[in-house]
Amino acid sequence: MKPEREKAKELFLEGYNCSQAVFAAYAERYHLDKELALKLSASFGGGMGRMREVCGAVSAMFMVAGMETGQVRPKDPEAKKANYDMVQKLAKRYKEEYGSIICKELLGLVPMPGKEKKDSGSALEAAEFTDTTPAERTEEYYKKRPCLEQIQRACDILDEILFSRAQ
């Protein structure tokens, strides 16, 4: 069985969004049908429906955390706290590495708080995101975006924080 990191990479390169790539990579672990996992995570791509808000890979980390630590009884504040604690740990690690969990900041469309707008030499333009039509997946698409690295790192962070606690 391939590690989830590699599955996520393959899924992203097949054309799935960041959230789908990460969440569906973990589907087998939870006996979820791949198609169901792809549908559940589809809306979180592009920073939630291409609004460039919370990064899709981060949203998927939170979904996986829910599968692992999610509260299922309505009056279980300890379980709710445990899940929220895990979500915050995952977000904190991601922010430590990338400076943000916000898609538009990670893509350089807006400056990160306290920082100048990053210029990667191939910065994305805000005009590229004025509608919901996804960009064609070309070589240029992958050059402009840090997404592939970030989805793989999201899987690493899940392994380091969420799954290492059980081992």
C-alpha positions in Angstrom: 0.0 0.0 0.0 1.3 3.4 -0.9 1.7 6.0 1.8 -1.0 8.6 1.8 1.6 11.3 0.8 2.2 9.5 -2.5 -1.5 8.9 -3.1 -2.2 12.6 -2.5 0.4 13.6 -5.0 -1.0 11.2 -7.6 -4.6 12.4 -7.0 -3.5 16.1 -7.4 -1.6 15.4 -10.6 -4.7 13.5 -11.9 -6.6 16.8 -11.6 -8.3 16.6 -8.2 -8.2 19.7 -6.0 -6.0 20.0 -2.9 -8.7 19.0 -0.5 -9.7 16.0 -2.5 -6.1 14.9 -3.0 -5.4 14.9 0.8 -8.7 13.6 2.1 -9.2 10.8 -0.6 -5.6 9.7 0.1 -6.9 8.6 3.6 -10.2 7.1 2.4 -9.1 3.5 2.7 -7.9 4.0 6.3 -11.5 4.8 7.2 -13.2 2.3 4.8 -14.6 5.2 2.8 -15.4 4.7 -0.8 -13.1 6.8 -2.9 -15.9 8.5 -4.8 -17.6 9.4 -1.5 -14.3 10.9 -0.1 -13.9 12.9 -3.3 -17.4 14.3 -3.1 -17.1 15.1 0.6 -14.0 17.1 0.0 -14.7 18.6 -3.4 -16.2 21.9 -2.1 -13.1 22.7 0.0 -10.8 23.1 -3.0 -9.5 26.4 -4.1 -9.7 27.7 -0.5 -13.4 26.7 -0.3 -15.1 26.9 -3.6 -12.3 28.9 -5.2 -12.9 31.8 -2.7 -9.2 31.5 -1.7 -10.0 31.2 2.0 -8.7 28.3 4.1 -6.3 26.2 2.0 -7.9 23.0 0.7 -5.1 20.8 2.0 -5.6 22.3 5.5 -9.3 21.7 5.3 -8.6 18.1 4.4 -6.3 17.8 7.4 -9.1 18.9 9.6 -11.5 16.4 7.9 -9.0 13.6 8.6 -8.7 14.8 12.2 -12.5 14.6 12.4 -12.4 11.0 11.2 -9.8 10.2 13.9 -10.8 12.4 16.8 -14.3 13.8 16.0 -17.0 14.1 18.6 -20.0 11.8 18.0 -22.1 12.3 21.1 -23.9 15.6 21.4 -23.0 16.2 25.0 -19.4 15.3 25.1 -17.4 18.4 25.7 -14.1 16.5 26.3 -14.3 14.8 22.9 -15.2 18.2 21.3 -12.2 19.8 23.0 -9.9 16.9 22.0 -10.9 17.4 18.3 -10.6 21.2 18.5 -7.2 20.8 20.2 -6.1 18.5 17.3 -7.3 20.9 14.7 -5.4 23.8 16.3 -2.2 21.7 16.6 -2.4 20.9 12.9 -3.1 24.5 11.9 -0.3 25.7 14.1 2.3 23.4 12.5 1.1 24.4 9.0 1.3 28.1 9.8 4.8 27.6 11.3 6.0 26.2 8.0 4.1 28.3 5.5 3.1 31.5 7.4 -0.6 31.0 6.9 -3.5 28.6 6.3 -5.2 31.0 3.9 -5.1 30.1 0.2 -4.8 33.6 -1.2 -1.9 34.4 1.1 -0.2 31.1 0.3 -0.6 31.8 -3.4 0.8 35.3 -3.0 -2.4 37.0 -4.1 -2.5 39.1 -1.0 0.3 39.8 1.5 0.5 37.7 4.6 -0.2 39.7 7.8 3.0 41.5 8.7 4.8 40.7 5.5 5.2 42.3 2.1 3.5 40.6 -0.8 5.7 37.7 -1.8 7.1 37.8 -5.3 7.9 34.3 -6.5 8.7 35.4 -10.0 5.6 33.6 -11.2 3.1 35.2 -8.8 -0.5 34.5 -9.5 -2.7 37.5 -10.4 -6.0 38.1 -8.6 -7.6 38.4 -12.0 -7.0 34.6 -12.5 -9.6 34.0 -9.7 -12.5 36.3 -10.7 -14.7 33.3 -11.6 -15.1 29.8 -10.4 -13.8 28.2 -13.6 -10.8 26.0 -12.7 -7.6 26.7 -14.4 -6.4 24.1 -16.9 -3.8 21.8 -15.4 -0.7 22.6 -17.5 3.0 22.7 -16.8 2.7 26.4 -16.2 -0.2 25.8 -13.7 2.1 23.6 -11.6 5.0 26.1 -11.8 2.9 28.9 -10.4 1.4 27.1 -7.4 3.0 25.7 -4.2 0.0 23.3 -3.9 1.7 20.0 -4.7 4.4 20.5 -2.0 1.8 21.7 0.4 -0.6 18.7 0.0 2.3 16.4 0.5 3.4 18.3 3.6 -0.2 18.2 4.9 0.1 14.4 4.8 3.4 14.6 6.6 1.9 16.8 9.3 -1.0 14.4 9.8 1.5 11.6 10.2 3.7 13.5 12.6 0.9 15.0 14.8 -2.3 13.0 14.4 -1.1 9.5 13.8 2.1 9.5 15.9 0.1 10.0 19.1 -1.5 6.6 18.7 1.8 4.8 18.1 
